[in-house]
Amino acid sequence: MAFQLNGQPFNPDTAFTHGDIQYPANWFRLASAEDRAAIGITEVPDPEQYDQRFYWGPNNPKLLNDREEVDENNNPLYVKVYDPVTESMIDSSERLVTKGLKSQWTAQVKDTANKLLAPTDWYVIRKTETDTAIPANVITFRAGVKTECNRLETAITGAADVPALIAVVSTQGWPKL
């Protein structure tokens, strides 16, 4: 539970001043409910918790799919670029797109796969340059990373809503070398 003092958030573990009286940090824990109420401390429900990676606020999910942006008249918007001739910003030929959660999580999954594969890339280069065999455990690991990346990308693309996307990204099972 959270607390308020005269309608303002109140931390019960800190010293505070109310009116002309200074209260020590342990006062709240020692005071009775009546003593707290007498000076205006009230108990309020905890704020709703939500995962900020997926929601702007409680029950307010972020954009799931990419969206091509339009102006108030429903005309397409384009990425602005600097024109040195006119010394101003002008529209490019590229549509302005707000990336949704699916695009963001797909990019993150690919980045994770790349970071996992990078330490073993030298085996592949060595194989190409000198025809030295890649150890079997490295081949298995690399195949596992690629398989997991593909599985996650497919599942992310198929997620129907934000809770389904959360379920997908919560099941990441990257192999270890």
Backbone as CSV, one residue per row, in Angstrom:
resi,resn,N_x,N_y,N_z,CA_x,CA_y,CA_z,C_x,C_y,C_z
1,MET,0.833,-1.186,0.000,0.000,0.000,0.000,0.876,1.246,0.000
2,ALA,0.341,2.282,-0.607,1.016,3.571,-0.647,0.313,4.523,0.330
3,PHE,0.981,5.604,0.654,0.419,6.550,1.601,0.514,7.959,1.045
4,GLN,-0.382,8.803,1.515,-0.369,10.214,1.162,-0.504,11.034,2.441
5,LEU,0.100,12.210,2.404,-0.047,13.177,3.490,-0.676,14.410,2.874
6,ASN,-1.901,14.680,3.265,-2.659,15.809,2.706,-2.699,15.765,1.178
7,GLY,-2.934,14.572,0.635,-3.108,14.410,-0.802,-1.828,14.297,-1.605
8,GLN,-0.672,14.345,-0.949,0.612,14.253,-1.639,1.265,12.910,-1.307
9,PRO,2.035,12.327,-2.249,2.716,11.059,-1.947,3.572,11.206,-0.693
10,PHE,3.578,10.165,0.111,4.267,10.205,1.399,5.117,8.951,1.555
11,ASN,6.396,9.137,1.894,7.307,8.026,2.137,7.361,7.801,3.645
12,PRO,6.831,6.677,4.116,6.766,6.457,5.559,8.116,6.187,6.217
13,ASP,9.165,6.008,5.451,10.476,5.679,6.018,11.416,6.872,6.108
14,THR,10.887,8.069,5.959,11.734,9.255,6.048,11.190,10.214,7.092
15,ALA,12.067,11.025,7.613,11.642,12.073,8.540,10.851,13.103,7.736
16,PHE,9.903,13.778,8.415,9.100,14.774,7.722,8.653,15.843,8.695
17,THR,8.261,16.966,8.139,7.725,18.062,8.937,6.292,18.281,8.512
18,HIS,5.412,18.389,9.506,4.010,18.659,9.230,3.569,19.754,10.195
19,GLY,3.103,20.857,9.634,2.803,22.010,10.481,4.095,22.497,11.103
20,ASP,4.132,22.628,12.401,5.339,23.078,13.107,6.090,21.918,13.747
21,ILE,5.657,20.702,13.491,6.240,19.543,14.172,7.122,18.750,13.202
22,GLN,8.320,18.402,13.694,9.224,17.542,12.929,9.087,16.120,13.465
23,TYR,8.853,15.178,12.549,8.669,13.781,12.925,9.898,12.978,12.495
24,PRO,10.398,12.082,13.344,11.565,11.274,12.962,11.167,10.196,11.942
25,ALA,12.176,9.612,11.327,11.944,8.613,10.282,11.180,7.404,10.784
26,ASN,11.312,7.058,12.046,10.630,5.865,12.557,9.242,6.165,13.121
27,TRP,8.799,7.426,13.097,7.516,7.783,13.682,6.361,7.007,13.054
28,PHE,6.359,6.915,11.736,5.245,6.271,11.039,5.076,4.831,11.503
29,ARG,6.174,4.109,11.641,6.112,2.697,12.020,5.625,2.519,13.470
30,LEU,5.890,3.507,14.307,5.516,3.420,15.712,4.122,3.991,15.996
31,ALA,3.641,4.853,15.101,2.361,5.529,15.334,1.188,4.601,15.057
32,SER,0.100,4.854,15.754,-1.127,4.080,15.514,-1.833,4.633,14.276
33,ALA,-2.783,3.872,13.761,-3.566,4.315,12.608,-4.310,5.607,12.932
34,GLU,-4.761,5.737,14.180,-5.473,6.956,14.592,-4.535,8.162,14.586
35,ASP,-3.288,7.964,15.081,-2.309,9.059,15.086,-1.986,9.502,13.660
36,ARG,-1.843,8.548,12.769,-1.559,8.868,11.360,-2.728,9.644,10.753
37,ALA,-3.930,9.152,10.981,-5.112,9.809,10.420,-5.271,11.215,10.993
38,ALA,-4.899,11.403,12.255,-5.058,12.701,12.909,-4.248,13.795,12.230
39,ILE,-3.109,13.442,11.639,-2.314,14.480,10.961,-2.521,14.471,9.446
40,GLY,-3.401,13.590,8.961,-3.755,13.615,7.536,-3.098,12.563,6.682
41,ILE,-2.478,11.542,7.278,-1.874,10.460,6.488,-2.968,9.458,6.138
42,THR,-3.108,9.192,4.854,-4.122,8.244,4.390,-3.453,7.140,3.582
43,GLU,-4.111,5.990,3.572,-3.626,4.847,2.798,-4.360,4.855,1.466
44,VAL,-3.600,4.707,0.383,-4.190,4.692,-0.960,-3.707,3.441,-1.684
45,PRO,-4.472,2.973,-2.660,-4.031,1.788,-3.402,-2.713,2.056,-4.126
46,ASP,-1.910,1.002,-4.254,-0.675,1.121,-5.027,-1.012,1.473,-6.466
47,PRO,-0.176,2.278,-7.110,-0.410,2.566,-8.531,-0.340,1.264,-9.329
48,GLU,-1.141,1.192,-10.382,-1.120,-0.004,-11.221,0.263,-0.180,-11.830
49,GLN,0.731,-1.409,-11.817,2.030,-1.716,-12.404,1.831,-2.142,-13.853
50,TYR,2.758,-1.771,-14.703,2.709,-2.168,-16.102,4.138,-2.221,-16.636
51,ASP,4.333,-3.019,-17.652,5.647,-3.190,-18.255,5.865,-2.072,-19.264
52,GLN,6.767,-1.163,-18.952,6.990,0.016,-19.787,7.588,-0.314,-21.147
53,ARG,8.076,-1.535,-21.317,8.568,-1.934,-22.645,7.405,-2.116,-23.615
54,PHE,6.206,-2.389,-23.087,5.066,-2.728,-23.925,3.879,-1.780,-23.774
55,TYR,3.836,-1.014,-22.696,2.678,-0.162,-22.407,3.109,1.262,-22.084
56,TRP,2.285,2.234,-22.512,2.504,3.628,-22.147,2.017,3.890,-20.737
57,GLY,1.038,3.124,-20.294,0.452,3.240,-18.966,-0.445,2.039,-18.751
58,PRO,-1.103,1.954,-17.603,-1.995,0.815,-17.368,-3.063,0.731,-18.467
59,ASN,-3.187,-0.440,-19.052,-4.181,-0.686,-20.108,-4.029,0.238,-21.310
60,ASN,-2.813,0.701,-21.573,-2.552,1.578,-22.714,-1.354,1.019,-23.489
61,PRO,-1.590,-0.001,-24.336,-0.477,-0.644,-25.042,0.164,0.263,-26.089
62,LYS,1.438,0.035,-26.311,2.153,0.740,-27.367,1.725,0.177,-28.719
63,LEU,2.086,0.864,-29.777,1.761,0.476,-31.141,2.370,-0.887,-31.448
64,LEU,1.564,-1.832,-31.916,2.038,-3.188,-32.184,2.693,-3.295,-33.560
65,ASN,2.021,-2.799,-34.590,2.519,-2.882,-35.966,3.016,-1.522,-36.429
66,ASP,3.869,-1.521,-37.449,4.355,-0.268,-38.014,3.174,0.534,-38.570
67,ARG,3.324,1.860,-38.545,2.261,2.725,-39.052,2.872,3.810,-39.938
68,GLU,2.377,3.908,-41.179,2.781,4.997,-42.055,2.014,6.235,-41.605
69,GLU,2.734,7.302,-41.302,2.123,8.494,-40.721,1.468,9.372,-41.784
70,VAL,0.384,10.027,-41.369,-0.352,10.948,-42.235,-0.617,12.234,-41.460
71,ASP,-0.903,13.310,-42.186,-1.237,14.568,-41.523,-2.724,14.604,-41.197
72,GLU,-3.192,15.747,-40.696,-4.585,15.871,-40.275,-5.576,15.705,-41.428
73,ASN,-5.114,15.862,-42.684,-5.977,15.680,-43.855,-5.792,14.305,-44.491
74,ASN,-5.118,13.426,-43.764,-4.866,12.057,-44.227,-3.901,11.985,-45.418
75,ASN,-3.078,13.018,-45.588,-2.049,13.004,-46.622,-0.803,12.335,-46.052
76,PRO,-0.092,11.562,-46.886,1.100,10.876,-46.372,2.177,11.873,-45.936
77,LEU,2.907,11.500,-44.877,4.037,12.293,-44.417,5.328,11.611,-44.867
78,TYR,6.345,12.411,-45.126,7.625,11.906,-45.609,8.742,12.351,-44.685
79,VAL,9.821,11.582,-44.692,10.996,11.922,-43.904,11.571,13.218,-44.448
80,LYS,11.907,14.133,-43.557,12.488,15.418,-43.947,14.004,15.284,-44.095
81,VAL,14.553,15.954,-45.100,16.002,16.008,-45.315,16.403,17.465,-45.539
82,TYR,17.661,17.730,-45.263,18.162,19.093,-45.447,18.526,19.329,-46.901
83,ASP,18.044,20.451,-47.451,18.375,20.859,-48.823,19.350,22.030,-48.739
84,PRO,20.616,21.802,-49.101,21.596,22.887,-48.972,21.326,24.056,-49.921
85,VAL,20.628,23.818,-51.027,20.332,24.892,-51.975,19.379,25.905,-51.354
86,THR,18.302,25.400,-50.769,17.314,26.296,-50.155,17.602,26.532,-48.675
87,GLU,18.589,25.785,-48.122,18.933,25.850,-46.701,17.703,25.640,-45.820
88,SER,16.934,24.617,-46.199,15.730,24.301,-45.423,15.485,22.796,-45.473
89,MET,14.551,22.357,-44.669,14.164,20.956,-44.657,13.072,20.734,-45.694
90,ILE,13.230,19.646,-46.470,12.233,19.314,-47.486,11.860,17.839,-47.351
91,ASP,10.729,17.480,-47.957,10.311,16.084,-47.946,11.226,15.251,-48.834
92,SER,11.586,14.058,-48.347,12.301,13.094,-49.181,11.248,12.199,-49.835
93,SER,11.684,11.179,-50.528,10.745,10.235,-51.130,10.408,9.089,-50.177
94,GLU,11.029,9.089,-48.995,10.818,8.017,-48.024,9.651,8.350,-47.098
95,ARG,8.683,7.429,-47.027,7.528,7.620,-46.154,7.972,7.629,-44.692
96,LEU,7.311,8.435,-43.881,7.559,8.495,-42.454,6.786,7.354,-41.797
97,VAL,7.524,6.456,-41.141,6.920,5.275,-40.532,7.287,5.232,-39.056
98,THR,6.274,5.071,-38.223,6.507,4.849,-36.800,6.618,3.348,-36.600
99,LYS,7.739,2.912,-36.062,7.977,1.481,-35.865,7.173,0.985,-34.665
100,GLY,6.488,-0.128,-34.855,5.725,-0.746,-33.789,6.566,-1.717,-32.993
101,LEU,5.961,-2.285,-31.971,6.658,-3.228,-31.094,7.194,-4.437,-31.852
102,LYS,6.455,-4.909,-32.841,6.928,-6.075,-33.587,8.259,-5.773,-34.273
103,SER,8.368,-4.625,-34.917,9.628,-4.253,-35.574,10.745,-4.070,-34.559
104,GLN,10.424,-3.439,-33.444,11.436,-3.192,-32.427,11.954,-4.502,-31.830
105,TRP,11.047,-5.436,-31.534,11.469,-6.705,-30.940,12.167,-7.597,-31.959
106,THR,11.752,-7.532,-33.215,12.456,-8.299,-34.250,13.894,-7.798,-34.376
107,ALA,14.078,-6.497,-34.370,15.426,-5.926,-34.435,16.246,-6.331,-33.217
108,GLN,15.620,-6.356,-32.058,16.341,-6.738,-30.834,16.748,-8.212,-30.877
109,VAL,15.872,-9.073,-31.380,16.185,-10.496,-31.495,17.352,-10.701,-32.467
110,LYS,17.318,-10.005,-33.595,18.418,-10.120,-34.567,19.730,-9.621,-33.958
111,ASP,19.651,-8.536,-33.199,20.847,-8.002,-32.551,21.408,-9.005,-31.545
112,THR,20.545,-9.631,-30.778,20.983,-10.643,-29.817,21.659,-11.797,-30.538
113,ALA,21.043,-12.268,-31.621,21.639,-13.364,-32.394,23.011,-12.968,-32.925
114,ASN,23.122,-11.778,-33.467,24.416,-11.315,-33.991,25.475,-11.250,-32.896
115,LYS,25.088,-10.792,-31.728,26.043,-10.699,-30.620,26.462,-12.076,-30.116
116,LEU,25.538,-13.022,-30.160,25.886,-14.384,-29.750,26.787,-15.065,-30.775
117,LEU,26.552,-14.782,-32.054,27.343,-15.418,-33.114,28.727,-14.786,-33.280
118,ALA,28.853,-13.518,-32.986,30.099,-12.784,-33.247,31.354,-13.448,-32.676
119,PRO,31.336,-13.937,-31.433,32.568,-14.536,-30.900,33.017,-15.802,-31.640
120,THR,32.119,-16.425,-32.383,32.504,-17.640,-33.118,32.649,-17.396,-34.618
121,ASP,32.472,-16.175,-35.064,32.606,-15.873,-36.493,33.997,-16.211,-37.023
122,TRP,34.992,-16.081,-36.167,36.356,-16.333,-36.630,36.542,-17.782,-37.074
123,TYR,35.779,-18.711,-36.488,35.860,-20.103,-36.932,35.427,-20.227,-38.389
124,VAL,34.395,-19.501,-38.752,33.877,-19.543,-40.118,34.896,-18.916,-41.074
125,ILE,35.488,-17.814,-40.656,36.506,-17.158,-41.486,37.716,-18.072,-41.644
126,ARG,38.152,-18.669,-40.545,39.293,-19.586,-40.609,38.993,-20.757,-41.538
127,LYS,37.781,-21.292,-41.477,37.380,-22.406,-42.352,37.452,-21.977,-43.813
128,THR,36.989,-20.771,-44.094,36.996,-20.268,-45.469,38.424,-20.037,-45.968
129,GLU,39.270,-19.477,-45.100,40.618,-19.111,-45.529,41.597,-20.282,-45.523
130,THR,41.473,-21.169,-44.541,42.492,-22.224,-44.401,41.928,-23.629,-44.448
131,ASP,40.627,-23.746,-44.601,39.944,-25.040,-44.656,40.162,-25.852,-43.374
132,THR,40.288,-25.132,-42.237,40.390,-25.795,-40.937,38.971,-26.035,-40.418
133,ALA,38.731,-27.236,-39.960,37.386,-27.617,-39.540,36.891,-26.771,-38.371
134,ILE,35.589,-26.495,-38.382,34.929,-25.807,-37.270,34.545,-26.873,-36.252
135,PRO,34.864,-26.680,-34.962,34.497,-27.684,-33.953,32.986,-27.952,-33.967
136,ALA,32.626,-29.188,-33.703,31.219,-29.605,-33.755,30.352,-28.815,-32.782
137,ASN,30.870,-28.530,-31.579,30.061,-27.780,-30.615,29.791,-26.352,-31.091
138,VAL,30.712,-25.784,-31.864,30.520,-24.438,-32.407,29.466,-24.485,-33.517
139,ILE,29.523,-25.499,-34.356,28.519,-25.657,-35.409,27.134,-25.818,-34.792
140,THR,27.032,-26.639,-33.759,25.753,-26.871,-33.081,25.240,-25.584,-32.440
141,PHE,26.136,-24.859,-31.777,25.766,-23.603,-31.140,25.253,-22.599,-32.160
142,ARG,25.999,-22.417,-33.243,25.617,-21.442,-34.266,24.273,-21.810,-34.898
143,ALA,24.060,-23.092,-35.147,22.782,-23.533,-35.712,21.649,-23.258,-34.726
144,GLY,21.907,-23.490,-33.438,20.896,-23.235,-32.415,20.515,-21.764,-32.316
145,VAL,21.505,-20.885,-32.415,21.244,-19.442,-32.372,20.371,-19.045,-33.567
146,LYS,20.724,-19.522,-34.744,19.955,-19.178,-35.947,18.532,-19.741,-35.861
147,THR,18.387,-20.947,-35.352,17.065,-21.556,-35.211,16.203,-20.757,-34.239
148,GLU,16.774,-20.385,-33.098,16.024,-19.612,-32.107,15.660,-18.238,-32.658
149,CYS,16.560,-17.624,-33.378,16.281,-16.319,-33.984,15.109,-16.438,-34.960
150,ASN,15.139,-17.445,-35.815,14.057,-17.644,-36.786,12.735,-17.933,-36.077
151,ARG,12.777,-18.760,-35.042,11.557,-19.084,-34.290,10.944,-17.830,-33.688
152,LEU,11.793,-17.009,-33.061,11.288,-15.794,-32.424,10.755,-14.797,-33.445
153,GLU,11.465,-14.635,-34.558,10.992,-13.714,-35.595,9.617,-14.130,-36.107
154,THR,9.433,-15.415,-36.371,8.149,-15.914,-36.856,7.057,-15.699,-35.816
155,ALA,7.352,-15.996,-34.559,6.360,-15.846,-33.497,6.021,-14.374,-33.251
156,ILE,7.006,-13.500,-33.335,6.757,-12.066,-33.165,5.847,-11.561,-34.282
157,THR,6.143,-11.957,-35.506,5.329,-11.552,-36.651,3.887,-12.027,-36.486
158,GLY,3.710,-13.206,-35.921,2.386,-13.774,-35.762,1.630,-13.328,-34.524
159,ALA,2.251,-12.546,-33.663,1.573,-12.108,-32.434,0.389,-11.223,-32.789
160,ALA,-0.773,-11.586,-32.266,-2.007,-10.870,-32.596,-2.198,-9.596,-31.782
161,ASP,-1.606,-9.552,-30.595,-1.778,-8.389,-29.727,-0.577,-8.293,-28.784
162,VAL,-0.572,-7.264,-27.952,0.564,-7.039,-27.059,0.746,-8.185,-26.061
163,PRO,-0.319,-8.704,-25.425,-0.099,-9.843,-24.523,0.515,-11.055,-25.238
164,ALA,0.124,-11.298,-26.481,0.723,-12.407,-27.239,2.198,-12.125,-27.514
165,LEU,2.544,-10.895,-27.814,3.945,-10.525,-28.039,4.752,-10.706,-26.760
166,ILE,4.192,-10.312,-25.635,4.876,-10.489,-24.347,5.144,-11.966,-24.101
167,ALA,4.154,-12.806,-24.399,4.325,-14.252,-24.222,5.467,-14.776,-25.088
168,VAL,5.583,-14.280,-26.304,6.648,-14.727,-27.216,8.019,-14.331,-26.679
169,VAL,8.191,-13.046,-26.380,9.527,-12.588,-25.979,9.918,-13.096,-24.598
170,SER,8.937,-13.567,-23.843,9.236,-14.146,-22.528,9.750,-15.576,-22.626
171,THR,9.691,-16.155,-23.818,10.110,-17.551,-23.999,11.411,-17.663,-24.768
172,GLN,12.217,-16.624,-24.766,13.488,-16.697,-25.493,14.365,-17.782,-24.877
173,GLY,14.869,-18.650,-25.736,15.694,-19.755,-25.263,17.000,-19.856,-26.042
174,TRP,17.836,-18.876,-25.884,19.100,-18.844,-26.618,20.041,-19.936,-26.110
175,PRO,20.705,-20.632,-27.035,21.647,-21.675,-26.612,22.910,-21.064,-26.018
176,LYS,23.642,-21.870,-25.283,24.918,-21.449,-24.706,26.027,-22.303,-25.314
177,LEU,27.169,-21.710,-25.460,28.316,-22.425,-26.042,29.050,-23.168,-24.955
